[in-house]
Amino acid sequence: METNDSGWMTTVALACTVIITGLIYHKRKAMLLRRYGLHGPAALPVLGNMLELIKTGTTALEEKWLKEYGNVFVWYFGCMQSITVKDQDILKAVLIKDFSNFCNRKMLDTSPCPLDKGIFFLRDTDWKRVRSIMNPTFSSAKLRMMSDDINRCARHLAENLMRCTEKDESIAIKDYYGAFTIDVISMTAFGLDVDSQKNSDNKLISHMRKIFNNASVPIPVFLSAIFGDWMINLLKYLKICFYPRDSMEFFNREVRMMIEERRRNPSDRTDFLQLMLNASLETSDANANEKAERKVLTTDEVIGQSFLLFLAGYETTASLLSFSAYEMMCNPEVQDKIYEEIVEQLGDEEPTYENIGKLKYMELVLYETLRLYPALARINREAGKTIEINGVTIPQGSAVTIPIRALHQDPEIYPEPTLFKPERFVDFKPNQNIINFLPFGHGPRMCIGMRLALMEAKIAVTHVLRKVKFVQSIDTEIPIVLKDIGLTVPKNPIRLKVKQRTSWEH
């Protein structure tokens, strides 16, 4: 009996010691942050502010904390220390001026190799090397060559929407735009004519949709946040990540086979796969130092970029087009103005890389859509070393969180921020140093596919509005309710009707 009591008391004492040690460590950490001039909500040891985030929702809590603590505050996602920054001067330093100290993202990703070789996930010299190789594949000359493929997919899209006018029923518009973007990526990235708009049984399409429909904050994120790097490494070793394992293995296998086929029989196509292979090694086991010095991509890196092209290219463009259709439906005068511009500027011409530059008003509409519905609600950068910016000390290893949606909804920057007003972007130039419009990020690490996404969207809208117009249906949800996750996606699919344009409208 005494032995049992002794064991029980030892267990209690050990647990109390661990708890007290954790509390002391947490208290000292909080004191250190206050000395740095950082304030924020109280956080629990180990869990941080995770329980409050789950209960209240990230967006609502972020808005509350910005009001309470100002444009710079510190909070914890598990053990991950994050400093949310909405201050314009600090953001310019983080994203541009002091980029060398903030060149990496603070990731809780557990994707195994080769999916972790995508440029979004890479760090330091690996990121710099791969980015420099990938930049030319998104040049103006390369995009011009891809416009024919995009037009082909957009014509199929318009024809499919025309067929929908024959029935007096609402449609989930993202189903159509999603199929269109999958077709575009398949064609421009791999030269594959999958025609997912008609052939929905294609294995590549079904696996990609399985991955895309996995838009939630999964258990691996919480485990990685609570237990740190060793948990991330363990989950990667066990191949437990955000995406379905069978879909990842299918994609890895298929792209590897395409690479082998291209190496046996090089293609004269100017698609992304061929452009990457032109800068790749024959094997993926190159010496790390040699790899850092040479302008080459390994096979694993080619697969990583291919996966990322599908993942990012689908969600960003399909969402942009879906939300723009919703806003055109809600604002018919905007929709009419875009159509009139197409008729006036292009007539019956096919949209190309060159002539879509004439569609100035359409561009304003797309920018305003991106302001209200940025693909990512927030992004982050990791501090490589402790640095003071504008009187705020950012400790080494901290994640600097940039609240994109909150910036885009700031009434001091955008008067009447909830209203859809494309004219607010009349004087906007995408290459200007504007730190309060970040749908594609900013600085050296901004989205590499920005120009491709905008070209794809303009070509699609041109073909679609020449054939149909968007109108409200009985089950259209107004206003849209957004999910509270990292991606900007509606809680329920956007449903609307399409009506054929009458002869007097042509």
C-alpha positions as CSV (number, residue, x, y, z in Angstrom):
1,M,0.0,0.0,0.0
2,E,2.8,2.4,0.9
3,T,4.5,1.5,-2.4
4,N,1.4,2.5,-4.3
5,D,1.1,5.8,-2.3
6,S,4.7,6.5,-3.0
7,G,4.4,5.9,-6.7
8,W,1.2,8.1,-6.9
9,M,2.9,10.9,-5.0
10,T,6.0,10.7,-7.3
11,T,3.8,10.9,-10.3
12,V,1.9,14.0,-8.9
13,A,5.2,15.7,-7.9
14,L,6.6,15.1,-11.4
15,A,3.5,16.4,-13.1
16,C,3.5,19.5,-10.8
17,T,7.2,20.1,-11.6
18,V,6.6,19.9,-15.3
19,I,3.6,22.3,-15.1
20,I,5.4,24.8,-12.9
21,T,8.5,24.7,-15.1
22,G,6.3,25.3,-18.1
23,L,4.6,28.2,-16.5
24,I,7.8,29.8,-15.4
25,Y,9.3,29.4,-18.9
26,H,6.1,30.8,-20.4
27,K,6.1,33.7,-17.9
28,R,9.8,34.6,-18.7
29,K,9.0,34.4,-22.4
30,A,6.1,36.8,-22.0
31,M,8.3,39.2,-19.9
32,L,11.0,39.1,-22.6
33,L,8.4,40.0,-25.3
34,R,7.2,42.9,-23.3
35,R,10.8,44.1,-22.9
36,Y,10.9,44.0,-26.7
37,G,7.8,46.2,-26.9
38,L,5.5,43.4,-27.9
39,H,2.1,42.9,-26.4
40,G,-0.8,40.5,-27.1
41,P,-3.4,38.2,-25.7
42,A,-2.6,35.9,-22.7
43,A,-1.6,32.4,-23.9
44,L,-1.6,29.0,-22.3
45,P,1.7,27.0,-22.0
46,V,2.1,24.6,-25.0
47,L,-1.4,25.3,-26.5
48,G,-0.9,29.0,-26.7
49,N,-4.0,30.7,-28.1
50,M,-5.1,27.6,-30.0
51,L,-8.3,26.9,-27.9
52,E,-9.5,30.5,-28.4
53,L,-8.8,30.3,-32.1
54,I,-10.8,27.1,-32.5
55,K,-13.7,28.5,-30.4
56,T,-13.9,32.0,-31.9
57,G,-12.4,31.6,-35.4
58,T,-9.2,33.1,-36.7
59,T,-10.7,36.0,-38.7
60,A,-13.0,37.2,-35.8
61,L,-10.2,36.8,-33.3
62,E,-7.6,38.6,-35.5
63,E,-10.0,41.5,-35.9
64,K,-10.6,41.6,-32.2
65,W,-6.9,41.6,-31.3
66,L,-6.1,44.3,-33.9
67,K,-8.6,46.5,-32.2
68,E,-7.3,45.7,-28.7
69,Y,-3.5,45.7,-29.3
70,G,-3.0,47.8,-32.4
71,N,-1.2,47.0,-35.6
72,V,1.5,44.9,-34.0
73,F,0.8,42.1,-31.5
74,V,2.1,38.7,-30.5
75,W,0.1,35.5,-30.2
76,Y,0.8,31.7,-30.1
77,F,-0.4,28.9,-32.3
78,G,0.6,26.1,-30.0
79,C,4.3,26.7,-29.4
80,M,4.7,28.7,-32.6
81,Q,5.3,32.4,-31.7
82,S,3.6,34.7,-34.3
83,I,3.7,38.5,-34.5
84,T,0.8,39.9,-36.5
85,V,1.9,43.0,-38.3
86,K,-0.4,45.5,-40.0
87,D,1.9,48.5,-39.7
88,Q,2.8,49.7,-43.2
89,D,6.5,50.6,-42.5
90,I,7.2,47.3,-40.8
91,L,5.6,45.4,-43.6
92,K,7.7,47.2,-46.2
93,A,10.8,46.2,-44.2
94,V,9.7,42.6,-43.8
95,L,8.7,42.0,-47.4
96,I,11.2,44.2,-49.3
97,K,13.8,46.3,-47.5
98,D,15.0,43.6,-45.0
99,F,13.9,40.6,-47.1
100,S,17.2,38.8,-46.7
101,N,16.3,38.4,-43.0
102,F,12.7,37.3,-43.8
103,C,13.2,35.2,-46.9
104,N,11.6,32.0,-45.5
105,R,8.0,31.1,-44.6
106,K,7.4,29.7,-41.2
107,M,5.8,26.3,-42.2
108,L,3.9,23.7,-40.4
109,D,3.8,21.6,-43.6
110,T,4.4,17.9,-43.3
111,S,4.4,17.0,-47.0
112,P,6.9,14.3,-47.8
113,C,9.5,14.5,-50.6
114,P,9.1,15.3,-53.4
115,L,6.0,17.4,-52.7
116,D,8.0,19.5,-50.2
117,K,10.3,20.6,-53.1
118,G,7.8,23.1,-54.4
119,I,9.0,26.6,-54.5
120,F,6.3,27.7,-51.9
121,F,7.9,25.4,-49.3
122,L,11.6,25.8,-50.1
123,R,14.0,27.9,-47.9
124,D,17.2,29.9,-48.3
125,T,19.6,29.0,-51.1
126,D,17.3,26.2,-52.4
127,W,14.4,28.7,-52.8
128,K,16.7,31.3,-54.4
129,R,18.1,28.8,-56.9
130,V,14.7,27.3,-57.9
131,R,13.1,30.7,-58.1
132,S,15.8,32.0,-60.4
133,I,15.3,28.9,-62.7
134,M,11.5,29.2,-62.6
135,N,11.3,33.0,-63.3
136,P,12.0,32.7,-67.1
137,T,9.3,30.1,-67.5
138,F,6.8,32.8,-66.6
139,S,8.3,35.4,-68.9
140,S,6.1,37.4,-71.4
141,A,7.5,35.4,-74.3
142,K,6.5,32.1,-72.7
143,L,3.0,33.4,-71.7
144,R,2.4,34.5,-75.2
145,M,3.0,31.0,-76.4
146,M,0.4,29.6,-74.0
147,S,-2.5,31.9,-74.9
148,D,-3.7,29.5,-77.7
149,D,-4.1,26.6,-75.2
150,I,-5.9,28.9,-72.7
151,N,-8.2,30.1,-75.4
152,R,-9.0,26.5,-76.4
153,C,-10.0,25.7,-72.8
154,A,-12.0,28.9,-72.5
155,R,-14.0,28.2,-75.6
156,H,-15.0,24.8,-74.1
157,L,-15.9,26.6,-70.9
158,A,-18.2,29.1,-72.7
159,E,-19.8,26.3,-74.7
160,N,-20.5,24.3,-71.5
161,L,-22.1,27.4,-69.8
162,M,-24.2,28.0,-73.0
163,R,-25.6,24.4,-72.5
164,C,-26.6,25.4,-69.0
165,T,-28.8,28.2,-70.4
166,E,-31.1,25.5,-71.8
167,K,-32.2,24.5,-68.3
168,D,-33.8,27.0,-65.9
169,E,-31.6,25.7,-63.1
170,S,-28.9,27.2,-60.9
171,I,-25.3,25.9,-61.2
172,A,-22.4,25.8,-58.8
173,I,-20.1,28.1,-60.8
174,K,-16.9,26.9,-59.3
175,D,-17.5,23.4,-60.8
176,Y,-17.2,25.0,-64.2
177,Y,-14.4,27.3,-63.5
178,G,-12.5,24.6,-61.6
179,A,-12.7,22.3,-64.6
180,F,-11.5,25.1,-66.8
181,T,-8.5,25.8,-64.6
182,I,-7.6,22.1,-64.4
183,D,-7.7,21.9,-68.2
184,V,-5.5,25.0,-68.5
185,I,-2.9,23.6,-66.0
186,S,-2.9,20.2,-67.7
187,M,-2.4,21.7,-71.1
188,T,0.1,24.5,-70.2
189,A,2.1,22.5,-67.6
190,F,2.1,19.0,-69.2
191,G,0.7,19.3,-72.7
192,L,-2.2,17.0,-71.7
193,D,-5.6,17.5,-73.3
194,V,-7.7,16.0,-70.4
195,D,-10.9,18.0,-71.1
196,S,-12.1,17.7,-67.6
197,Q,-15.1,19.8,-68.5
198,K,-16.5,16.7,-70.3
199,N,-14.3,13.8,-69.1
200,S,-14.8,14.0,-65.3
201,D,-13.8,10.3,-64.9
202,N,-10.1,11.0,-65.8
203,K,-7.9,9.6,-62.9
204,L,-5.7,12.7,-62.8
205,I,-8.8,14.9,-62.5
206,S,-10.4,12.8,-59.8
207,H,-7.2,12.8,-57.7
208,M,-6.7,16.5,-58.1
209,R,-10.3,17.2,-57.0
210,K,-9.8,14.9,-54.0
211,I,-6.8,17.0,-53.0
212,F,-8.6,20.3,-53.7
213,N,-11.6,19.3,-51.7
214,N,-9.4,18.7,-48.7
215,A,-9.5,22.5,-47.8
216,S,-9.5,22.4,-44.0
217,V,-7.1,22.8,-41.2
218,P,-6.0,19.2,-40.6
219,I,-4.8,17.4,-37.5
220,P,-1.1,17.4,-38.6
221,V,-1.1,21.2,-38.3
222,F,-2.3,21.2,-34.7
223,L,0.2,18.4,-33.8
224,S,3.1,20.2,-35.5
225,A,2.1,23.5,-33.7
226,I,2.0,21.9,-30.3
227,F,5.0,19.6,-30.5
228,G,7.3,21.5,-32.9
229,D,9.9,20.4,-35.3
230,W,10.4,16.8,-34.1
231,M,6.6,16.2,-34.8
232,I,6.9,17.7,-38.2
233,N,9.8,15.4,-39.0
234,L,8.0,12.4,-37.6
235,L,4.9,13.1,-39.6
236,K,6.9,13.6,-42.8
237,Y,8.7,10.3,-42.1
238,L,5.3,8.5,-41.7
239,K,4.0,10.4,-44.8
240,I,1.1,11.9,-42.9
241,C,0.3,15.3,-44.3
242,F,-2.5,17.6,-45.4
243,Y,-3.3,15.7,-48.6
244,P,-4.6,12.2,-49.3
245,R,-1.7,9.8,-49.5
246,D,-3.1,7.8,-52.5
247,S,-3.6,11.0,-54.5
248,M,-0.1,12.2,-53.8
249,E,1.4,8.8,-54.7
250,F,-0.6,8.8,-57.9
251,F,0.6,12.3,-58.9
252,N,4.2,11.5,-58.0
253,R,4.1,8.4,-60.1
254,E,2.4,10.0,-63.1
255,V,4.7,13.0,-63.3
256,R,7.7,10.8,-62.9
257,M,6.6,8.7,-65.8
258,M,6.0,11.9,-67.9
259,I,9.5,13.1,-67.1
260,E,11.0,9.8,-68.2
261,E,9.0,9.8,-71.4
262,R,10.0,13.4,-72.2
263,R,13.7,12.5,-71.6
264,R,13.4,9.6,-74.0
265,N,11.4,11.7,-76.5
266,P,11.9,15.5,-75.9
267,S,8.9,17.6,-76.8
268,D,8.9,20.7,-79.0
269,R,6.0,22.1,-76.9
270,T,6.6,25.2,-74.7
271,D,4.9,23.8,-71.6
272,F,6.1,24.2,-68.0
273,L,7.3,20.6,-67.8
274,Q,9.5,20.9,-70.8
275,L,10.9,24.3,-69.6
276,M,11.7,22.8,-66.3
277,L,13.3,19.7,-67.8
278,N,15.5,21.9,-69.9
279,A,17.0,23.0,-66.6
280,S,17.0,19.6,-64.8
281,L,19.6,17.0,-63.8
282,E,19.4,13.4,-65.0
283,T,19.4,12.2,-61.4
284,S,18.0,13.6,-58.2
285,D,21.0,12.7,-55.9
286,A,23.3,15.6,-56.8
287,N,25.7,16.9,-54.2
288,A,24.0,19.6,-52.2
289,N,26.8,22.1,-52.7
290,E,27.0,21.4,-56.4
291,K,23.2,21.7,-56.6
292,A,23.2,25.1,-54.9
293,E,25.8,26.5,-57.3
294,R,24.4,25.1,-60.6
295,K,21.3,26.5,-62.2
296,V,19.6,23.1,-62.3
297,L,16.4,21.3,-61.1
298,T,16.5,17.8,-59.8
299,T,13.8,15.3,-60.7
300,D,12.2,15.7,-57.3
301,E,12.2,19.4,-57.7
302,V,10.5,19.2,-61.1
303,I,7.8,17.0,-59.5
304,G,7.5,19.5,-56.5
305,Q,7.0,22.4,-58.9
306,S,4.5,20.4,-61.0
307,F,2.4,19.6,-57.9
308,L,2.5,23.2,-56.8
309,L,1.4,24.4,-60.3
310,F,-1.7,22.3,-60.0
311,L,-2.4,23.1,-56.3
312,A,-1.9,26.9,-56.5
313,G,-3.0,27.3,-60.1
314,Y,-6.4,25.6,-59.6
315,E,-7.5,27.3,-56.3
316,T,-6.3,30.9,-57.0
317,T,-7.7,31.2,-60.5
318,A,-10.9,29.2,-60.0
319,S,-11.7,31.2,-56.9
320,L,-11.0,34.5,-58.6
321,L,-13.3,33.7,-61.5
322,S,-16.0,32.3,-59.2
323,F,-16.0,35.3,-56.9
324,S,-15.9,37.7,-59.9
325,A,-19.0,35.9,-61.4
326,Y,-20.8,36.4,-58.1
327,E,-20.0,40.1,-58.0
328,M,-21.0,40.6,-61.6
329,M,-24.3,38.9,-60.8
330,C,-24.8,41.2,-57.8
331,N,-23.7,44.3,-59.8
332,P,-25.3,43.9,-63.3
333,E,-24.1,47.4,-64.3
334,V,-20.5,46.2,-63.7
335,Q,-21.1,43.1,-65.9
336,D,-22.6,45.2,-68.7
337,K,-19.7,47.6,-68.6
338,I,-17.2,44.7,-68.9
339,Y,-19.2,43.3,-71.9
340,E,-19.3,46.7,-73.6
341,E,-15.6,47.0,-73.2
342,I,-15.0,43.6,-74.7
343,V,-17.1,44.6,-77.7
344,E,-15.5,48.0,-78.1
345,Q,-11.9,47.0,-77.6
346,L,-11.7,43.5,-79.1
347,G,-14.8,43.0,-81.2
348,D,-14.6,39.4,-82.5
349,E,-10.9,39.1,-82.0
350,E,-9.6,36.2,-79.9
351,P,-8.1,37.5,-76.6
352,T,-4.3,37.3,-76.6
353,Y,-1.5,38.2,-74.3
354,E,-1.2,41.5,-76.2
355,N,-4.8,42.7,-76.7
356,I,-6.2,41.8,-73.3
357,G,-4.1,44.8,-72.0
358,K,-6.9,46.9,-73.6
359,L,-9.5,45.5,-71.1
360,K,-8.8,48.2,-68.5
361,Y,-12.1,48.0,-66.7
362,M,-12.1,44.2,-66.6
363,E,-8.7,44.5,-64.9
364,L,-10.2,46.9,-62.2
365,V,-13.0,44.3,-61.6
366,L,-10.5,41.5,-61.1
367,Y,-8.4,43.6,-58.7
368,E,-11.4,44.6,-56.7
369,T,-12.4,40.9,-56.5
370,L,-8.9,40.0,-55.3
371,R,-9.2,42.7,-52.7
372,L,-12.4,41.4,-51.3
373,Y,-11.5,37.7,-51.7
374,P,-7.7,37.2,-51.6
375,A,-6.8,33.5,-52.2
376,L,-4.9,33.5,-48.8
377,A,-6.3,35.3,-45.9
378,R,-2.9,35.7,-44.4
379,I,0.8,34.8,-45.1
380,N,3.9,34.8,-42.9
381,R,7.6,35.2,-42.9
382,E,10.2,33.9,-40.5
383,A,12.7,36.2,-38.8
384,G,16.2,34.8,-39.5
385,K,17.7,36.8,-36.7
386,T,16.5,39.2,-34.0
387,I,15.9,42.6,-35.6
388,E,14.5,46.0,-34.6
389,I,12.2,47.7,-37.1
390,N,10.4,51.0,-36.4
391,G,10.8,50.6,-32.6
392,V,9.6,47.0,-32.6
393,T,12.0,44.1,-31.9
394,I,11.2,40.9,-33.8
395,P,12.9,37.9,-32.1
396,Q,14.8,35.3,-34.2
397,G,12.6,32.4,-35.2
398,S,9.3,34.3,-34.8
399,A,6.7,34.1,-37.6
400,V,5.6,37.5,-38.8
401,T,2.0,37.1,-39.8
402,I,0.6,39.5,-42.5
403,P,-3.2,39.7,-42.3
404,I,-4.0,40.2,-46.0
405,R,-7.8,40.1,-45.6
406,A,-7.6,42.6,-42.7
407,L,-5.4,45.0,-44.7
408,H,-7.9,44.7,-47.7
409,Q,-10.8,45.5,-45.4
410,D,-9.2,48.5,-43.6
411,P,-11.6,51.5,-44.0
412,E,-8.6,54.0,-43.7
413,I,-7.0,52.4,-46.8
414,Y,-10.2,51.4,-48.7
415,P,-13.2,53.6,-47.8
416,E,-16.4,51.6,-47.6
417,P,-14.4,48.4,-47.7
418,T,-17.3,46.0,-47.9
419,L,-18.6,47.6,-51.1
420,F,-17.6,46.3,-54.5
421,K,-16.1,49.4,-56.2
422,P,-13.7,48.6,-59.1
423,E,-13.1,52.3,-59.7
424,R,-11.0,52.5,-56.5
425,F,-8.2,50.9,-58.5
426,V,-8.2,53.4,-61.4
427,D,-4.8,54.8,-60.4
428,F,-3.4,51.4,-59.3
429,K,-0.3,50.0,-60.9
430,P,0.5,46.4,-60.0
431,N,4.3,47.0,-60.1
432,Q,4.1,49.9,-57.6
433,N,5.4,49.5,-54.1
434,I,1.9,49.3,-52.7
435,I,2.0,47.3,-49.4
436,N,-1.7,47.3,-48.7
437,F,-2.8,45.2,-51.7
438,L,-1.3,41.8,-51.3
439,P,-3.4,39.1,-53.1
440,F,-0.2,37.7,-54.6
441,G,2.1,38.7,-51.8
442,H,4.8,41.2,-52.3
443,G,8.6,41.5,-52.8
444,P,11.0,38.9,-54.1
445,R,8.8,36.1,-52.8
446,M,5.5,37.2,-54.3
447,C,3.5,34.7,-56.4
448,I,5.4,33.7,-59.4
449,G,2.3,32.9,-61.4
450,M,0.5,36.2,-61.0
451,R,0.6,37.3,-64.6
452,L,-0.5,33.8,-65.8
453,A,-3.4,33.9,-63.4
454,L,-4.6,37.3,-64.6
455,M,-4.1,36.4,-68.3
456,E,-6.1,33.2,-67.8
457,A,-8.9,35.1,-65.9
458,K,-9.2,37.8,-68.6
459,I,-9.3,35.2,-71.5
460,A,-12.0,33.2,-69.6
461,V,-14.2,36.2,-68.8
462,T,-14.0,37.4,-72.4
463,H,-15.2,34.1,-73.9
464,V,-17.8,33.6,-71.2
465,L,-19.4,37.1,-71.3
466,R,-19.6,37.0,-75.1
467,K,-22.0,34.0,-74.7
468,V,-23.8,34.3,-71.4
469,K,-24.5,36.6,-68.5
470,F,-24.8,35.8,-64.8
471,V,-28.1,36.3,-63.0
472,Q,-29.4,35.6,-59.5
473,S,-31.2,32.3,-58.8
474,I,-33.6,31.5,-55.9
475,D,-30.8,29.6,-54.1
476,T,-28.1,32.3,-54.5
477,E,-26.6,33.1,-51.1
478,I,-26.3,36.9,-50.6
479,P,-24.1,37.9,-49.0
480,I,-21.5,35.2,-49.2
481,V,-20.4,33.6,-45.9
482,L,-16.7,32.6,-46.0
483,K,-15.1,29.7,-44.3
484,D,-12.7,30.6,-41.5
485,I,-9.6,28.8,-42.8
486,G,-6.4,30.0,-44.4
487,L,-7.9,29.9,-47.9
488,T,-10.7,32.3,-48.9
489,V,-13.5,29.9,-49.8
490,P,-17.3,30.2,-49.4
491,K,-19.0,28.2,-46.7
492,N,-21.5,27.0,-49.3
493,P,-20.9,26.8,-53.1
494,I,-21.7,29.9,-55.1
495,R,-24.8,29.2,-57.0
496,L,-26.3,31.3,-59.8
497,K,-27.9,31.1,-63.2
498,V,-26.5,31.8,-66.6
499,K,-28.7,33.3,-69.4
500,Q,-27.8,33.4,-73.0
501,R,-27.1,36.9,-74.4
502,T,-29.9,38.0,-76.7
503,S,-29.1,39.1,-80.3
504,W,-29.4,42.8,-79.5
505,E,-26.7,42.4,-76.8
506,H,-24.1,41.3,-79.4
